[in-house]
């Protein structure tokens, strides 16, 4: 596998490229306003016609949000970025920009439950999905047909914890003249910059590791600017390919679907994300080290039937960690306890880890996916996503690893005593 661990240094995360305000603030200010005034009617007209840069209404653009977008594009090595109200909104806006009735998409079965629900929603608009169980380049290429308009995957799936080969998938998608869209939420640009491996569009639920402490909900779409929309010949009906060339996706996204739906990010949440980005490399380093140590510990314990973590030599996805900086395996792992009752009792006996439906926090979080984020999925869909009645998902935090392990030790002891 080609290795391109060219992630930005910590310095790039700390030094935001923005014009300092008159007060000399070291942090981008929060422009908490719905609209912006201009000195003349002519000036405002020019901005509305895209003839002059400027801000008019925060649903369409805001300086604080724009600073977050520019920083994400810079860190991912992309052309531009568009911030959204949530990760789900980012995926929805991306898909609606590229697809029309009659099109289909190719995706793995092991996606996040909310994304699976969105794919089901698209059926009402005449857009269908080809699900691929083993998401290899060969299987993806075989699933693509003349109506396929994009390949979509999570780099580390949540909660299946399956790791895909991004470069191989990009080659398969490009061989059919369609883009590869990846959800990089679980890796962040500090572990991997998917564009360097051939991904064309990168989406994040920036509510997670980018924000870092669970203080806001948001999403972001990063356009690589590298996909040849015009040359592809498959997007002339939906994108302004003739006029904007490689930037056609962002041009359509920002000027129609994104602003018309109103899926904009609030300035406060953009500021929270900018603040979180400053410490992202340090947080991800510690989170990955803690996750590796916890996974190794849990794998050696009696009463745990399975530990799924890419950093373990026993993981079928271990080889794909070559894509990540320092071969780190991310901050997510799952364990199987043998029954739903044992899974619930483990969660109930944990004292440090919080039981809630989020990932990427500074704190360690646990969840029973089958009864929460997959509660509306049938058994077949749950199992295809790696979700069983006895599965517990763990999002490892920044606590001292000794404290994390001690918490699981006492929970496992209590569990064994009570069953």
N, C-alpha and C positions, 0 to 999 in steps of 0.2 A: 504494500500500500504506500502511495506517495505521502510523504510527511511534509506538511506545511504549517508547522506550529509557529506562525508569524504573528502571534497575538501582541497587541500593543503593550508597552511597558507601563508600569504603574504611574509614571509621570504623565502620560497621555490622559489618564483618567482624572488626574488632579487639576490639570491646567486647561480649563475650558476656553475656547477661542470665541470670546464675545467682547463687544465694545464696552469698556468701563463706563459706568454712568458718572454723572457730575459729582457724586459724593465719593467716588473711588471705592465702591463696594467690591470686596474680593469674591463675593458670591453673586451669581446672577439674581437680580431682584425679581420679586413676584409682581407681575403686571396684572393685578386683580381688577380687571375692568372688562365690561362687556363690549365696549366699542371705543374707537379712537377718533378724535377730532382732527380736522385739517384746516389750514388757513384759507384755502380757496376752494370753490366748487370745481374748478378746473383740475386741481391736484387730485381731489377725491375721484373724479371721473377717470383720470389716467390710471389710478391704482385699480379701480374696478375693471378697467379694460386690460389689465396686465401690461400696461405700457410704462409703468413706473413702480418700483418696489415700495412697499409700505404696508401698514396694518389698518384695517377698517373695522372688522368685527371679529371677536375672539373665536367664533365658530369656524371662521375661515383662516385665521392666523393670529398668533399672539407672540410677543417677543420671548416670553419665558418658555412657552411650548416650542417655539422655533429653536431656541438654544438647546433644548433637550433633543430635538430632532437632528440638529446639526452634529451634536456630540455622538449620537448613536450611529449616524452615517459614517462619521469619521472613525469610530472604533471598529465598526464592522468592515470598513474598507469599501463602502458603497457610494453610489452617486447621490442619493437623497434618502430621507426618511420621513414618514408620516406618522404622527402620534395619534392614538385612538383612545376611546374611553375605557377599553378593556382589551384583554387578549382575544376574547371571542369576537369583539368588534373588529379587531385587526384582521382576523381570518375571514370574517364575513365580507368586509370591504375589499379585501384582496380577491376573493373568489368572484364577487359580483362585478368587479372591474374586468375580469378576464373571460367570464363565461356568459353564454346565452342559452336559451332553450334549445335542447337537442344535443348539447355538449355533455361530456362525461369527464370525470377525474379518476385517477388511479391513486389509491391510498392503501396503507397497511391496515389490517384488522385491529391492531393493538393501539388505537389512538385513545386520547383522553375522551371521557364520556361526553363532555360538552361539545366537542368537535364532531363526534358521531351523531349527536342530536342535530347539529347544524346540517350535516350531510343529508339526514333524513328530511329536514325542512326544505332543502333544495329540490326535492322531488316534485313539490307543488309547482315549481317553476320550470319543470321539464328538464332538469339537470340531474343526471344519475351518477352513481359511483361504482367503480370496479374495485372490489376489495381483494387484496392479495395477502395471503396468510404469511408466507415466508418472503419477506420483502427484500429479495435479492435483485440485482440488476437484470438477471436473466428472466426472472418471473415478472418483473415490472415491464420489461420490453414485450413479453408475450401478452400482457394484459392491455397494452396500448392499441387502440384502433383508430380509424380515420376521424372519429368524433372526439377523441381524447384531447383536451386542451391544457392539462397540467398534471404533473405528478406532485403529490404532497405527502410529507412525512414529518414526524418528530424525530430529531436526531437521537435523543434518549427518550423513549416513550414513557408516558405517565398514565398508569402505574405499571405497565408491563416491564419497564426497564430494559427494553430491547434497543441495541445500538445499531444504527444503519451505517453502511459504507457510502458516505456522501458523494465522493468522487465517482464511484461506479454508477450510482443512481443518476448523477448529472450526465454522465456519458450516455446512459440509456435514454434519458429524456431528450437530450440534444440530438440523438440519432433519429428521433421522430419529430424534430423541429418544434419541440414544446419545452416550456420552462420547468425547472425543478424549484418548488417552493418548500422551504423547510421551516419548521417550528424549532427554534433554538433556545427556548425558554430554559431548559435544564442544563445547558452548557454555558451560555453567555459568551460574549466575545473574549472574555478572559481565559476561557478554556479552548475555544475554537472559533475561527472566523470562517464560516461556511462558504462565503463567496470565494475565498482562496482555493476551495476544493471544487468549485464549479456551480454552486447554488446560485440561482438567479434572483430570488426574492427570499428574504429572511424575516420571519415574524417572531415576536416575543410577547408573552404575557409579562410585561414589565412590572406587574404587581408582585412578582416573585423575587428572584435574586437581584434584579436590577434595582428595584426599590429597596429591598433588603431587610426591612423590619416590619412588613405587614401594615404599613401606614396608609396605603392607598391602592386603588385599582386602576390599571392602565394597560395599554398595549402599544406596540409600535411595528411599523412595516418598513423594512429597509430594502430599497431597490438597488441592485448592483449596477444597473446601467449598462450591463454587458450583453444582455440577450438581444439578438438581432430580430426585433419584432417585424420589421418591414421585410427582411429577407425570408423569414419563416413562411410568410404568406397565409398563415392560419388565423391572423388576428385583425385583418383589415376591416372586418365588420364591427369590431368592438373598440379598437384603439385608433388614435390618430397617428398611425404609423408613418404616413407620408410626410407629415409636418414635423414630428418630433423624433423620429428614428428610435435610437436606444432608450430615450427618455419617455417614450409613448405611454408606458404603464403609469408612471407617476403623474404625467400630464392629465390622463384620463381620471385616475384615482382622485386627485386633489380637486379637480375642477367639476367633477360630477358626483359620483357615488359618495365619497367621504364627506364633502361639505353639504350635499343635499340630504343625506340621511341624518347628519348632525352628530356623527360619532366622534366629536372632537374631545380632546383631553383638557381638563381644567388646568389653569396656570399653577394652582397650588400643588396639584399632583405632579405636574411637570417639574416643579421645583424640588419636590420630595425625591423624585427620580434622579435629578441632577446631583442632589446631596448623596444619594445612595451610590451612584456611579463612582464617586471619589474613592470609596473604600472597596469596590467590587473585587479587584485582584487579591487583596489581602483576605477578604472574607471567603472567597472561593477556595483559596489555598488551604485555609484552616478547615473549612467545611469538608473538602475532599479528604483531607488527612483524617479528620474525625470519622467520616463515613467508612473509610477503608478500615480503620481500627475497629469500629463497631461491627462491621460486617465480618471481619476475621474472628472477633470474639464470639458473635452469635453463631457462626458456622460450627464452632467447636462445642456448642451447648446441647445437652440432652433436652428433649422435649420440643425442639424446633426441627421441623421436617425439611425445610428448604430455606436457604438464604439466597436471594437474587441481587447481585451487585456486580457491575461490570469490572470492577477492580480485582475481583477474586479470580484466581487461576482456574477455578471450577466453572466460571461463567462462560457460556457459549459465545458471549459478546466480548470476551476479554481482549481478543486480537484487534478489535475495532477501536480500542482506546489509543492506538497509535495516532489517531487523528487529533487527540487532545494534548494540550501542553503538559509535559512531564508525565504522560500516560495516566493522568488522573481520571477517576471514574465517576465524577459528579457527586452530588449530595443526596441522591435518592436510593433507597433500597427497599425491598419487600421481604417479609418472612411469612412462612406458612406454619400454622400451629397445630393442624390436625382436625380442628373443628371450629365452628363459629363461636361456640361457648368459650373455648380457650382463647380465641382471638379477642373476644370482648373482655375477658378477665385480665388478659395482659394489659390491654389499654386502660382498664379501670384501675389497675394497681400501679401504674406508672405515676410518679409524683412530680418529676421534673418535666417530662415531655408533655406537651399540650395536645389535647384531642380536638383537632379542628381541621376543616377542609381547605388547607392552603399548603404551599411549599415555599422554600426559599427564604424563610425567616431567619433572623439571628438566633432564634430559639429552636430547639428540637421539637418537631411536630409528628403526631401519629394519627392514622385514620384507618377505619375499616371501609375500604372502597365499595364492597358489594352492597352495603346497607346505606350508602351515602351517595357518592357521585355516580354510581352505576345502579342505583336503586330502581330506575325506570327501564333498565336494559334487561333483555331476557337472558337466560342462562348461557345460551350459545354465544351471544355477543360479549357477555362478561368474561367467559373463559377464553375467547379469542383475544381479549385485551389483557389476559393474564390475571384476571380477578376471580378469586374463588371465595367460598364462604369463610375459609380459614386464613385469608390473606390480610396482613397488616402492612400498610405503607408507612415508611419512616422517612421524614425529611430532616436530615441531621443539621444541627445548629452549631453555634460557636462556643457552647459551654466547654469547660475543661473536659477532655475526653474521659478522665477518671470519674467525673461526676455523671456523665452520660452512661457509662458502662455500669456504674454502681446502681443507677436507677433501674436499668434493665435486670441487673442481678436480683435486686429485691423483688421486682415484679415477677420474674420467673420463679423465684422461691415461693412467693405467695400463691402463684398460679398452681404450682405443683402440690402445695399443701391443701389447696381447696378443691382439687379435682381428683 
